[in-house]
Amino acid sequence: MKLDIRETINQGVMSHFQVAAITICIVLNMLDGFDVLAMAFTASSISADWHLNGKQLGMLLSAGLFGMAAGSLFLAPWADRVGRRPVILLCLGMISGGMLLSAWAPGIIALAALRAVTGIGIGGMLASLNVITSEYSSNRWRSAAISLQVTGYPIGATIGGSIAGVLLMHYGWRSVFVFGALVTAAMIPFVLLCLPESLDFLIASRGVGALTKLNALLAKLGHEKVTELPPRPDPAPGVAKQSKFRSLFVGSLALQTPMIWASFFLVMLCFYFVLSWTPKLLVAAGMSAQQGITGGVLLNVGGIVGGTLFGFVSSRIRLKPLLWTSLALTSALMLCFGLFASTLTVAFVIAMLIGAGIFACMAGLYAFAPILYPADTRVTGMGWSIGIGRVGAVVAPLTAGALVDAGWATGHLYYAFSVPLLIAIVSVALLGRQSQATRSVSRPATP
């Protein structure tokens, strides 16, 4: 029997199996949110315990982000060779081990190194999660599913941040990392039981037992077995002769890849400045430590609303104009926050709105990136996009720390970091429709 598998998934009704796979991806993305916010919320306690200055604290905040960049650039592409699922399992082991050892770090160097190891695991995992979410979603719900997956970040940050506040109060900052390690390790059995391998990877790689594995997945999806593997999608001209990295620049991708990289870099630069430094900057602006934590939680509460709303609206409005609007509004909100950072009620309201806007921007980019690349280089393309974005994430805390030491006021920092979002509108505008090779694999939401 011959079955157009990709078209069946693209046009069909989402099955319980597909929803379960996407839900696992959302929950795993929550680990990223908890990990980053755990460092942001423990920053003041660690700083007081070890007497750190702004640059040293910035280094700790950036260490995990540096690891995430390295994981996205160098570990994630292995998923295009050995499979998405094995890489995710490896990364979960790295995250759990890195966080557990962080709880016993004797000093800043050891903690920074362990934060980097944890970050490598997170960075290596996220691209595969995004690709699996995209591939198991129908055309109608693809942008919404990816937006919900991105929303897992603020959900994890909000829940984890609330738990971190309690742990900090009663058991100290080291307990936060122990909790993160245990929660991560608990997800490994769920991945083994419930997270499928990518269908497009099985078809494109054609490894040993691929047909058997494909039929097992089709049975879970409620479809009949096939007697042979579907043909590989035709690559774009020149792709077959290139390495997976070089193929990211073939044909129309020669412009698309640099533009998606620039977009991720600029948005993540602002994203991680806001998430990493807002709790401490609110304290510097005159609020209490608890009020600073509340401001950080409100950013992520806003992110849950913004990411969910973006997913809902993206099924009805074209993706690119929606992303432009999110970038412009978030930039304006950051300017407003700079003006009212020392006014408690107003600052908290604007913080929620910034959280909604910045997570909507991230959801838009995560929805856009997978549709640019064919199946056999999709995780490589997604991994490098996230990795370049993580470079911006590393730069943000370090730059902010140096500016704080130089005497910059809280408001001025938010003015400065609002500018990259305006520049990102230009790079997003240059993102066109996907190549014909990509279109043959997965019909995307309309950009």
TIZA-79333 format. One record per residue (C-alpha): residue number from 1; x, y, z. Coordinates in nm, 4 decimals, padded with zeros to 6 digits. Example, Ala and Ser with C-alpha at 12.3 -4.5 7.8 and 13.67 -1.06 7.14 Angstrom:
# TIZA-79333
@num->1	x->01.2300	y->-00.4500	z->00.7800 $
@num->2	x->01.3670	y->-00.1060	z->00.7140 $
# end
This chain:
# TIZA-79333
@num->1	x->00.0000	y->00.0000	z->00.0000 $
@num->2	x->00.1230	y->00.3484	z->-00.0830 $
@num->3	x->00.0382	y->00.6330	z->00.1495 $
@num->4	x->00.1334	y->00.9983	z->00.1232 $
@num->5	x->00.2349	y->01.0144	z->00.4874 $
@num->6	x->00.3338	y->01.3777	z->00.5010 $
@num->7	x->00.0210	y->01.4961	z->00.3233 $
@num->8	x->-00.1952	y->01.2765	z->00.5475 $
@num->9	x->-00.0481	y->01.4359	z->00.8605 $
@num->10	x->-00.0546	y->01.7856	z->00.7117 $
@num->11	x->-00.4212	y->01.7712	z->00.6132 $
@num->12	x->-00.5574	y->01.5267	z->00.8712 $
@num->13	x->-00.7121	y->01.5597	z->01.2150 $
@num->14	x->-00.4662	y->01.5584	z->01.5045 $
@num->15	x->-00.4708	y->01.2166	z->01.6765 $
@num->16	x->-00.4294	y->01.1549	z->02.0489 $
@num->17	x->-00.0826	y->01.0150	z->01.9762 $
@num->18	x->00.0223	y->01.3365	z->01.8012 $
@num->19	x->-00.1171	y->01.5500	z->02.0827 $
@num->20	x->00.0690	y->01.3364	z->02.3390 $
@num->21	x->00.3992	y->01.3725	z->02.1503 $
@num->22	x->00.3598	y->01.7498	z->02.1312 $
@num->23	x->00.2661	y->01.7635	z->02.4997 $
@num->24	x->00.5907	y->01.5830	z->02.5902 $
@num->25	x->00.7820	y->01.8444	z->02.3878 $
@num->26	x->00.6028	y->02.1246	z->02.5732 $
@num->27	x->00.6874	y->01.9722	z->02.9113 $
@num->28	x->01.0523	y->01.9254	z->02.8127 $
@num->29	x->01.0703	y->02.2877	z->02.7030 $
@num->30	x->00.9544	y->02.3814	z->03.0533 $
@num->31	x->01.2946	y->02.2586	z->03.1752 $
@num->32	x->01.4620	y->02.5372	z->02.9779 $
@num->33	x->01.2412	y->02.7953	z->03.1464 $
@num->34	x->01.3105	y->02.6594	z->03.4935 $
@num->35	x->01.6847	y->02.6356	z->03.4340 $
@num->36	x->01.7299	y->02.9972	z->03.3215 $
@num->37	x->01.5006	y->03.1395	z->03.5877 $
@num->38	x->01.6621	y->02.9218	z->03.8576 $
@num->39	x->01.9903	y->03.0993	z->03.7896 $
@num->40	x->01.8233	y->03.4400	z->03.7759 $
@num->41	x->01.6381	y->03.3845	z->04.1047 $
@num->42	x->01.9405	y->03.2416	z->04.2874 $
@num->43	x->02.1676	y->03.5174	z->04.1534 $
@num->44	x->02.1234	y->03.7461	z->04.4531 $
@num->45	x->02.1767	y->03.4623	z->04.7038 $
@num->46	x->02.4863	y->03.3323	z->04.5243 $
@num->47	x->02.6190	y->03.6866	z->04.4880 $
@num->48	x->02.5777	y->03.7526	z->04.8598 $
@num->49	x->02.7254	y->03.4125	z->04.9539 $
@num->50	x->03.0339	y->03.4481	z->04.7347 $
@num->51	x->03.0602	y->03.8325	z->04.7280 $
@num->52	x->03.0376	y->03.8634	z->04.3499 $
@num->53	x->03.0509	y->04.1849	z->04.1466 $
@num->54	x->02.8397	y->04.2606	z->03.8381 $
@num->55	x->03.0831	y->04.1092	z->03.5892 $
@num->56	x->03.1205	y->03.7864	z->03.7872 $
@num->57	x->02.7455	y->03.7533	z->03.8201 $
@num->58	x->02.7074	y->03.8237	z->03.4498 $
@num->59	x->02.9557	y->03.5434	z->03.3808 $
@num->60	x->02.7476	y->03.2983	z->03.5851 $
@num->61	x->02.4280	y->03.4041	z->03.4093 $
@num->62	x->02.5983	y->03.3706	z->03.0712 $
@num->63	x->02.7706	y->03.0364	z->03.1363 $
@num->64	x->02.4531	y->02.8344	z->03.0937 $
@num->65	x->02.3571	y->03.0373	z->02.7880 $
@num->66	x->02.7041	y->02.9805	z->02.6402 $
@num->67	x->02.6515	y->02.6072	z->02.6863 $
@num->68	x->02.3095	y->02.6322	z->02.5218 $
@num->69	x->02.4692	y->02.7998	z->02.2214 $
@num->70	x->02.7348	y->02.5281	z->02.1962 $
@num->71	x->02.4719	y->02.2557	z->02.2315 $
@num->72	x->02.2553	y->02.4073	z->01.9579 $
@num->73	x->02.5489	y->02.4534	z->01.7204 $
@num->74	x->02.7412	y->02.1307	z->01.7703 $
@num->75	x->02.5262	y->01.8712	z->01.9508 $
@num->76	x->02.1824	y->01.9354	z->01.7952 $
@num->77	x->02.2964	y->01.8631	z->01.4346 $
@num->78	x->02.3724	y->01.5028	z->01.5364 $
@num->79	x->01.9965	y->01.4513	z->01.5454 $
@num->80	x->02.0024	y->01.4628	z->01.1641 $
@num->81	x->02.2456	y->01.1684	z->01.1737 $
@num->82	x->02.1404	y->00.9433	z->01.4620 $
@num->83	x->01.7822	y->01.0541	z->01.5204 $
@num->84	x->01.5958	y->01.3145	z->01.7230 $
@num->85	x->01.4963	y->01.0812	z->02.0087 $
@num->86	x->01.8466	y->00.9472	z->02.1012 $
@num->87	x->01.9828	y->01.3025	z->02.1137 $
@num->88	x->01.6975	y->01.4148	z->02.3391 $
@num->89	x->01.7665	y->01.1269	z->02.5811 $
@num->90	x->02.1395	y->01.2042	z->02.5874 $
@num->91	x->02.0650	y->01.5698	z->02.6567 $
@num->92	x->01.8275	y->01.4894	z->02.9426 $
@num->93	x->02.1076	y->01.2931	z->03.1089 $
@num->94	x->02.3463	y->01.5878	z->03.0702 $
@num->95	x->02.0924	y->01.8354	z->03.2105 $
@num->96	x->02.0109	y->01.6199	z->03.5123 $
@num->97	x->02.3761	y->01.5489	z->03.5920 $
@num->98	x->02.4848	y->01.9099	z->03.5403 $
@num->99	x->02.2165	y->02.0498	z->03.7693 $
@num->100	x->02.2789	y->01.7919	z->04.0413 $
@num->101	x->02.6528	y->01.8639	z->04.0472 $
@num->102	x->02.5824	y->02.2396	z->04.0435 $
@num->103	x->02.4246	y->02.2003	z->04.3865 $
@num->104	x->02.7680	y->02.1013	z->04.5260 $
@num->105	x->02.9795	y->02.3520	z->04.3307 $
@num->106	x->03.2562	y->02.4837	z->04.5614 $
@num->107	x->03.3076	y->02.8142	z->04.3811 $
@num->108	x->03.2292	y->03.0378	z->04.0855 $
@num->109	x->03.4543	y->02.8598	z->03.8323 $
@num->110	x->03.3113	y->02.5170	z->03.9064 $
@num->111	x->02.9546	y->02.6473	z->03.9013 $
@num->112	x->03.0116	y->02.8281	z->03.5705 $
@num->113	x->03.1531	y->02.5090	z->03.4152 $
@num->114	x->02.8602	y->02.2989	z->03.5374 $
@num->115	x->02.6147	y->02.5604	z->03.4169 $
@num->116	x->02.7794	y->02.5332	z->03.0749 $
@num->117	x->02.7410	y->02.1518	z->03.0760 $
@num->118	x->02.3739	y->02.1868	z->03.1680 $
@num->119	x->02.3330	y->02.4437	z->02.8915 $
@num->120	x->02.4878	y->02.2117	z->02.6317 $
@num->121	x->02.2198	y->01.9554	z->02.7154 $
@num->122	x->01.9390	y->02.2083	z->02.6871 $
@num->123	x->02.0718	y->02.3578	z->02.3645 $
@num->124	x->02.1192	y->02.0171	z->02.2067 $
@num->125	x->01.7642	y->01.9151	z->02.2936 $
@num->126	x->01.5572	y->02.2198	z->02.1969 $
@num->127	x->01.6023	y->02.2023	z->01.8193 $
@num->128	x->01.4812	y->01.8404	z->01.8115 $
@num->129	x->01.1803	y->01.9268	z->02.0266 $
@num->130	x->01.0858	y->02.2058	z->01.7891 $
@num->131	x->01.1244	y->01.9827	z->01.4833 $
@num->132	x->00.9199	y->01.6963	z->01.6317 $
@num->133	x->00.6455	y->01.9416	z->01.7275 $
@num->134	x->00.6436	y->02.0800	z->01.3735 $
@num->135	x->00.6459	y->01.7403	z->01.2013 $
@num->136	x->00.3678	y->01.5844	z->01.4106 $
@num->137	x->00.1378	y->01.8865	z->01.3709 $
@num->138	x->-00.1171	y->01.9357	z->01.0959 $
@num->139	x->-00.0994	y->02.2418	z->00.8729 $
@num->140	x->-00.3867	y->02.4038	z->01.0574 $
@num->141	x->-00.2297	y->02.3671	z->01.4013 $
@num->142	x->00.1455	y->02.3783	z->01.3261 $
@num->143	x->00.2083	y->02.7419	z->01.4231 $
@num->144	x->-00.0227	y->02.7054	z->01.7232 $
@num->145	x->00.1537	y->02.3865	z->01.8401 $
@num->146	x->00.4977	y->02.5445	z->01.8109 $
@num->147	x->00.3731	y->02.8537	z->01.9934 $
@num->148	x->00.2417	y->02.6338	z->02.2738 $
@num->149	x->00.5736	y->02.4518	z->02.2861 $
@num->150	x->00.7535	y->02.7853	z->02.3244 $
@num->151	x->00.4990	y->02.8749	z->02.5928 $
@num->152	x->00.6293	y->02.5782	z->02.7897 $
@num->153	x->00.9281	y->02.7995	z->02.8721 $
@num->154	x->00.7358	y->03.0600	z->03.0767 $
@num->155	x->00.5145	y->02.7903	z->03.2294 $
@num->156	x->00.8264	y->02.6137	z->03.3568 $
@num->157	x->00.9748	y->02.9446	z->03.4644 $
@num->158	x->00.6610	y->03.0487	z->03.6519 $
@num->159	x->00.6009	y->02.7181	z->03.8302 $
@num->160	x->00.9707	y->02.6584	z->03.8870 $
@num->161	x->01.0271	y->03.0169	z->03.9974 $
@num->162	x->00.7543	y->02.9901	z->04.2585 $
@num->163	x->00.9031	y->02.6650	z->04.3869 $
@num->164	x->01.2521	y->02.8173	z->04.3771 $
@num->165	x->01.1344	y->03.1038	z->04.5985 $
@num->166	x->01.0138	y->02.8580	z->04.8635 $
@num->167	x->01.3301	y->02.6471	z->04.8401 $
@num->168	x->01.5510	y->02.9555	z->04.8684 $
@num->169	x->01.3713	y->03.0684	z->05.1805 $
@num->170	x->01.3945	y->02.7356	z->05.3631 $
@num->171	x->01.6899	y->02.5421	z->05.2197 $
@num->172	x->01.9207	y->02.7861	z->05.0373 $
@num->173	x->02.0157	y->02.8274	z->04.6732 $
@num->174	x->02.1724	y->02.4823	z->04.6313 $
@num->175	x->01.8353	y->02.3135	z->04.6849 $
@num->176	x->01.7021	y->02.4824	z->04.3695 $
@num->177	x->01.9507	y->02.2904	z->04.1544 $
@num->178	x->01.8767	y->01.9601	z->04.3311 $
@num->179	x->01.5079	y->02.0086	z->04.2542 $
@num->180	x->01.5837	y->02.0816	z->03.8877 $
@num->181	x->01.7974	y->01.7670	z->03.8594 $
@num->182	x->01.5279	y->01.5439	z->04.0057 $
@num->183	x->01.2512	y->01.6858	z->03.7853 $
@num->184	x->01.4664	y->01.6423	z->03.4736 $
@num->185	x->01.5578	y->01.2842	z->03.5580 $
@num->186	x->01.1895	y->01.2057	z->03.6157 $
@num->187	x->01.1130	y->01.2967	z->03.2522 $
@num->188	x->01.3430	y->01.0314	z->03.1036 $
@num->189	x->01.0938	y->00.7402	z->03.1445 $
@num->190	x->00.8201	y->00.9500	z->02.9819 $
@num->191	x->01.0416	y->01.0184	z->02.6803 $
@num->192	x->01.1262	y->00.6476	z->02.6494 $
@num->193	x->00.7587	y->00.5518	z->02.6584 $
@num->194	x->00.5767	y->00.8375	z->02.4857 $
@num->195	x->00.8047	y->01.0405	z->02.2571 $
@num->196	x->00.8267	y->00.9001	z->01.9013 $
@num->197	x->01.1093	y->00.9335	z->01.6542 $
@num->198	x->01.0588	y->01.1815	z->01.3737 $
@num->199	x->00.8701	y->01.0307	z->01.0778 $
@num->200	x->01.0533	y->01.2561	z->00.8356 $
@num->201	x->01.3885	y->01.1425	z->00.9810 $
@num->202	x->01.2996	y->00.7747	z->00.9308 $
@num->203	x->01.2003	y->00.8422	z->00.5718 $
@num->204	x->01.5025	y->01.0596	z->00.4933 $
@num->205	x->01.7689	y->00.8523	z->00.6738 $
@num->206	x->01.6409	y->00.5056	z->00.5636 $
@num->207	x->01.8415	y->00.3338	z->00.8374 $
@num->208	x->01.8279	y->-00.0308	z->00.9448 $
@num->209	x->01.4725	y->-00.1271	z->01.0398 $
@num->210	x->01.3321	y->00.2053	z->00.9180 $
@num->211	x->01.0298	y->00.0440	z->00.7509 $
@num->212	x->00.9403	y->-00.1524	z->01.0659 $
@num->213	x->00.9750	y->00.1573	z->01.2822 $
@num->214	x->00.7728	y->00.3612	z->01.0348 $
@num->215	x->00.4871	y->00.1093	z->01.0332 $
@num->216	x->00.4883	y->00.0991	z->01.4140 $
@num->217	x->00.4469	y->00.4772	z->01.4192 $
@num->218	x->00.1760	y->00.4661	z->01.1522 $
@num->219	x->-00.0181	y->00.2162	z->01.3645 $
@num->220	x->-00.0032	y->00.4537	z->01.6614 $
@num->221	x->-00.1214	y->00.7347	z->01.4330 $
@num->222	x->-00.4180	y->00.5218	z->01.3252 $
@num->223	x->-00.3002	y->00.4614	z->00.9667 $
@num->224	x->-00.2474	y->00.1390	z->00.7731 $
@num->225	x->00.0952	y->-00.0112	z->00.7163 $
@num->226	x->00.3012	y->00.0592	z->00.4056 $
@num->227	x->00.4937	y->-00.2058	z->00.2136 $
@num->228	x->00.7875	y->00.0192	z->00.1279 $
@num->229	x->00.9433	y->00.3403	z->00.2445 $
@num->230	x->00.8150	y->00.6523	z->00.0691 $
@num->231	x->01.0655	y->00.8102	z->-00.1698 $
@num->232	x->01.3030	y->01.0624	z->-00.0244 $
@num->233	x->01.2018	y->01.4222	z->-00.0906 $
@num->234	x->01.3960	y->01.5739	z->-00.3784 $
@num->235	x->01.6701	y->01.8007	z->-00.2436 $
@num->236	x->01.7213	y->02.1528	z->-00.3693 $
@num->237	x->01.9778	y->02.1782	z->-00.6521 $
@num->238	x->02.3247	y->02.1245	z->-00.5120 $
@num->239	x->02.2140	y->02.0114	z->-00.1649 $
@num->240	x->02.3005	y->01.6447	z->-00.2168 $
@num->241	x->02.6643	y->01.7338	z->-00.2852 $
@num->242	x->02.7000	y->01.9563	z->00.0189 $
@num->243	x->02.7584	y->01.8874	z->00.3870 $
@num->244	x->02.4547	y->01.9454	z->00.6053 $
@num->245	x->02.5973	y->02.2774	z->00.7226 $
@num->246	x->02.6837	y->02.4008	z->00.3733 $
@num->247	x->02.3406	y->02.2987	z->00.2489 $
@num->248	x->02.1959	y->02.5693	z->00.4753 $
@num->249	x->02.3259	y->02.8232	z->00.2224 $
@num->250	x->02.2196	y->02.6595	z->-00.1051 $
@num->251	x->01.9756	y->02.8349	z->-00.3394 $
@num->252	x->01.7199	y->03.0577	z->-00.1699 $
@num->253	x->01.8653	y->02.9604	z->00.1696 $
@num->254	x->02.1709	y->03.1750	z->00.0939 $
@num->255	x->01.9580	y->03.4715	z->00.2072 $
@num->256	x->01.7078	y->03.2947	z->00.4329 $
@num->257	x->01.9658	y->03.1397	z->00.6664 $
@num->258	x->02.1539	y->03.4637	z->00.7511 $
@num->259	x->01.8232	y->03.6442	z->00.8014 $
@num->260	x->01.6787	y->03.3833	z->01.0382 $
@num->261	x->02.0111	y->03.3816	z->01.2248 $
@num->262	x->02.0050	y->03.7608	z->01.2587 $
@num->263	x->01.6436	y->03.7503	z->01.3769 $
@num->264	x->01.7173	y->03.4906	z->01.6441 $
@num->265	x->02.0298	y->03.6764	z->01.7608 $
@num->266	x->01.8523	y->04.0099	z->01.8001 $
@num->267	x->01.5406	y->03.8736	z->01.9682 $
@num->268	x->01.7302	y->03.6438	z->02.2072 $
@num->269	x->01.9624	y->03.9332	z->02.2971 $
@num->270	x->01.6597	y->04.1194	z->02.4348 $
@num->271	x->01.4826	y->03.8055	z->02.5578 $
@num->272	x->01.7629	y->03.6956	z->02.7888 $
@num->273	x->01.8451	y->04.0462	z->02.9064 $
@num->274	x->01.4851	y->04.0827	z->03.0210 $
@num->275	x->01.4624	y->03.7396	z->03.1856 $
@num->276	x->01.8093	y->03.7306	z->03.3418 $
@num->277	x->01.8420	y->04.0836	z->03.4756 $
@num->278	x->01.4894	y->04.2124	z->03.5492 $
@num->279	x->01.4644	y->04.0709	z->03.9057 $
@num->280	x->01.7980	y->04.2238	z->04.0084 $
@num->281	x->01.7419	y->04.5530	z->03.8216 $
@num->282	x->01.4067	y->04.6011	z->03.9948 $
@num->283	x->01.5882	y->04.5664	z->04.3270 $
@num->284	x->01.8472	y->04.8201	z->04.2074 $
@num->285	x->01.5594	y->05.0547	z->04.1179 $
@num->286	x->01.4398	y->05.0525	z->04.4789 $
@num->287	x->01.2208	y->04.7434	z->04.5203 $
@num->288	x->01.2708	y->04.4635	z->04.7724 $
@num->289	x->01.4264	y->04.1288	z->04.6791 $
@num->290	x->01.0840	y->03.9619	z->04.6966 $
@num->291	x->00.9335	y->04.2309	z->04.4712 $
@num->292	x->01.2169	y->04.1733	z->04.2241 $
@num->293	x->01.1338	y->03.8013	z->04.2137 $
@num->294	x->00.7656	y->03.8888	z->04.1696 $
@num->295	x->00.8571	y->04.1034	z->03.8699 $
@num->296	x->01.0463	y->03.8110	z->03.7173 $
@num->297	x->00.7526	y->03.5779	z->03.7723 $
@num->298	x->00.5143	y->03.8309	z->03.6151 $
@num->299	x->00.7317	y->03.8406	z->03.3018 $
@num->300	x->00.6759	y->03.4690	z->03.2626 $
@num->301	x->00.3063	y->03.4862	z->03.3491 $
@num->302	x->00.2768	y->03.7392	z->03.0681 $
@num->303	x->00.4771	y->03.5013	z->02.8513 $
@num->304	x->00.2243	y->03.2234	z->02.9046 $
@num->305	x->-00.0547	y->03.4558	z->02.7933 $
@num->306	x->00.1440	y->03.5995	z->02.5029 $
@num->307	x->00.2657	y->03.2649	z->02.3688 $
@num->308	x->-00.0782	y->03.1073	z->02.3943 $
@num->309	x->-00.2477	y->03.4078	z->02.2335 $
@num->310	x->00.0115	y->03.4112	z->01.9525 $
@num->311	x->-00.0585	y->03.0433	z->01.8848 $
@num->312	x->-00.4323	y->03.1065	z->01.8694 $
@num->313	x->-00.4049	y->03.4118	z->01.6430 $
@num->314	x->-00.1393	y->03.2561	z->01.4158 $
@num->315	x->-00.3905	y->03.0005	z->01.2895 $
@num->316	x->-00.5955	y->03.2918	z->01.1528 $
@num->317	x->-00.3428	y->03.5646	z->01.0617 $
@num->318	x->-00.0315	y->03.5383	z->00.8441 $
@num->319	x->00.2803	y->03.4692	z->01.0477 $
@num->320	x->00.5093	y->03.7454	z->00.9222 $
@num->321	x->00.2818	y->04.0495	z->00.9906 $
@num->322	x->00.1985	y->03.9008	z->01.3298 $
@num->323	x->00.5698	y->03.8753	z->01.4099 $
@num->324	x->00.6350	y->04.2332	z->01.2931 $
@num->325	x->00.3600	y->04.3607	z->01.5208 $
@num->326	x->00.4962	y->04.1666	z->01.8191 $
@num->327	x->00.8472	y->04.3056	z->01.7664 $
@num->328	x->00.7303	y->04.6674	z->01.7404 $
@num->329	x->00.4979	y->04.6522	z->02.0418 $
@num->330	x->00.7557	y->04.4801	z->02.2620 $
@num->331	x->01.0163	y->04.7431	z->02.1778 $
@num->332	x->00.7723	y->05.0181	z->02.2756 $
@num->333	x->00.6882	y->04.8380	z->02.6019 $
@num->334	x->01.0555	y->04.8161	z->02.6959 $
@num->335	x->01.0853	y->05.1926	z->02.6526 $
@num->336	x->00.7850	y->05.2366	z->02.8831 $
@num->337	x->00.9336	y->05.0000	z->03.1403 $
@num->338	x->01.2506	y->05.2066	z->03.1452 $
@num->339	x->01.0422	y->05.5132	z->03.2331 $
@num->340	x->00.8428	y->05.3478	z->03.5153 $
@num->341	x->01.0827	y->05.0832	z->03.6549 $
@num->342	x->01.0754	y->05.2378	z->04.0048 $
@num->343	x->00.6934	y->05.2656	z->04.0206 $
@num->344	x->00.5767	y->04.9363	z->04.1654 $
@num->345	x->00.2273	y->04.8870	z->04.0221 $
@num->346	x->00.2998	y->05.0342	z->03.6792 $
@num->347	x->00.6271	y->04.8393	z->03.6492 $
@num->348	x->00.4534	y->04.5102	z->03.7305 $
@num->349	x->00.1803	y->04.5702	z->03.4697 $
@num->350	x->00.4346	y->04.6614	z->03.2014 $
@num->351	x->00.6496	y->04.3606	z->03.3003 $
@num->352	x->00.3578	y->04.1295	z->03.2263 $
@num->353	x->00.3003	y->04.2973	z->02.8904 $
@num->354	x->00.6710	y->04.2748	z->02.8024 $
@num->355	x->00.6619	y->03.9049	z->02.8900 $
@num->356	x->00.3649	y->03.8559	z->02.6589 $
@num->357	x->00.5337	y->04.0455	z->02.3766 $
@num->358	x->00.8813	y->03.8923	z->02.3996 $
@num->359	x->00.7463	y->03.5363	z->02.4150 $
@num->360	x->00.5208	y->03.6097	z->02.1179 $
@num->361	x->00.8317	y->03.7188	z->01.9263 $
@num->362	x->01.0089	y->03.3958	z->02.0180 $
@num->363	x->00.7050	y->03.1868	z->01.9255 $
@num->364	x->00.6979	y->03.3520	z->01.5841 $
@num->365	x->01.0631	y->03.2760	z->01.5145 $
@num->366	x->01.0335	y->02.9161	z->01.6355 $
@num->367	x->00.7344	y->02.8696	z->01.4044 $
@num->368	x->00.9152	y->03.0274	z->01.1088 $
@num->369	x->01.2518	y->02.8490	z->01.1247 $
@num->370	x->01.1529	y->02.4828	z->01.0618 $
@num->371	x->00.9576	y->02.5661	z->00.7460 $
@num->372	x->01.2723	y->02.7009	z->00.5784 $
@num->373	x->01.4603	y->02.3698	z->00.5687 $
@num->374	x->01.4084	y->02.0195	z->00.4177 $
@num->375	x->01.3769	y->01.7152	z->00.6466 $
@num->376	x->01.7362	y->01.5894	z->00.6193 $
@num->377	x->01.8834	y->01.9215	z->00.7384 $
@num->378	x->01.5934	y->02.0513	z->00.9473 $
@num->379	x->01.7459	y->01.9971	z->01.2921 $
@num->380	x->02.0806	y->02.1305	z->01.1679 $
@num->381	x->01.9082	y->02.4434	z->01.0379 $
@num->382	x->01.6997	y->02.4811	z->01.3528 $
@num->383	x->01.9981	y->02.4075	z->01.5778 $
@num->384	x->02.2178	y->02.6701	z->01.4137 $
@num->385	x->01.9368	y->02.9252	z->01.4243 $
@num->386	x->01.8882	y->02.8685	z->01.7972 $
@num->387	x->02.2654	y->02.8517	z->01.8501 $
@num->388	x->02.3272	y->03.1890	z->01.6869 $
@num->389	x->02.0405	y->03.3225	z->01.8967 $
@num->390	x->02.2091	y->03.1831	z->02.2068 $
@num->391	x->02.5189	y->03.3826	z->02.1195 $
@num->392	x->02.2990	y->03.6877	z->02.1649 $
@num->393	x->02.1747	y->03.5326	z->02.4879 $
@num->394	x->02.5347	y->03.5046	z->02.6127 $
@num->395	x->02.6185	y->03.8597	z->02.5110 $
@num->396	x->02.3116	y->04.0083	z->02.6853 $
@num->397	x->02.3903	y->03.9277	z->03.0533 $
@num->398	x->02.7612	y->04.0052	z->03.0095 $
@num->399	x->02.6878	y->04.3394	z->02.8451 $
@num->400	x->02.4272	y->04.4282	z->03.1043 $
@num->401	x->02.6667	y->04.3355	z->03.3878 $
@num->402	x->02.9399	y->04.5561	z->03.2432 $
@num->403	x->02.6952	y->04.8457	z->03.1992 $
@num->404	x->02.5691	y->04.8053	z->03.5570 $
@num->405	x->02.9282	y->04.8249	z->03.6839 $
@num->406	x->02.9738	y->05.1350	z->03.4658 $
@num->407	x->02.6845	y->05.3032	z->03.6483 $
@num->408	x->02.4044	y->05.2763	z->03.3943 $
@num->409	x->02.0592	y->05.3307	z->03.5418 $
@num->410	x->01.7891	y->05.0633	z->03.5061 $
@num->411	x->01.5832	y->05.2753	z->03.2677 $
@num->412	x->01.8762	y->05.3377	z->03.0334 $
@num->413	x->01.9448	y->04.9646	z->03.0047 $
@num->414	x->01.5890	y->04.8996	z->02.8870 $
@num->415	x->01.6107	y->05.1851	z->02.6368 $
@num->416	x->01.9270	y->05.0327	z->02.4883 $
@num->417	x->01.7915	y->04.6778	z->02.4673 $
@num->418	x->01.4712	y->04.7902	z->02.2953 $
@num->419	x->01.6667	y->04.8844	z->01.9814 $
@num->420	x->01.7575	y->04.5297	z->01.8614 $
@num->421	x->01.3870	y->04.4431	z->01.8376 $
@num->422	x->01.3371	y->04.7264	z->01.5898 $
@num->423	x->01.6322	y->04.6029	z->01.3824 $
@num->424	x->01.4824	y->04.2515	z->01.3872 $
@num->425	x->01.1785	y->04.3818	z->01.1997 $
@num->426	x->01.4084	y->04.4351	z->00.8992 $
@num->427	x->01.5635	y->04.0852	z->00.9129 $
@num->428	x->01.2188	y->03.9258	z->00.9454 $
@num->429	x->01.0968	y->04.1292	z->00.6472 $
@num->430	x->01.3685	y->03.9677	z->00.4331 $
@num->431	x->01.2514	y->03.6166	z->00.5212 $
@num->432	x->01.0630	y->03.4937	z->00.2160 $
@num->433	x->00.8704	y->03.1817	z->00.1352 $
@num->434	x->01.0457	y->02.8491	z->00.1721 $
@num->435	x->01.2245	y->02.6785	z->-00.1139 $
@num->436	x->01.0518	y->02.4197	z->-00.3329 $
@num->437	x->01.2555	y->02.1468	z->-00.1646 $
@num->438	x->01.1164	y->02.2393	z->00.1729 $
@num->439	x->00.7634	y->02.2714	z->00.0409 $
@num->440	x->00.7745	y->01.9109	z->-00.0824 $
@num->441	x->00.8425	y->01.7896	z->00.2697 $
@num->442	x->00.6176	y->01.9982	z->00.4899 $
@num->443	x->00.3644	y->02.2553	z->00.3852 $
@num->444	x->00.4064	y->02.5401	z->00.6345 $
@num->445	x->00.1791	y->02.7955	z->00.7811 $
@num->446	x->00.1675	y->03.0925	z->00.5473 $
@num->447	x->00.4484	y->03.3370	z->00.6366 $
# end
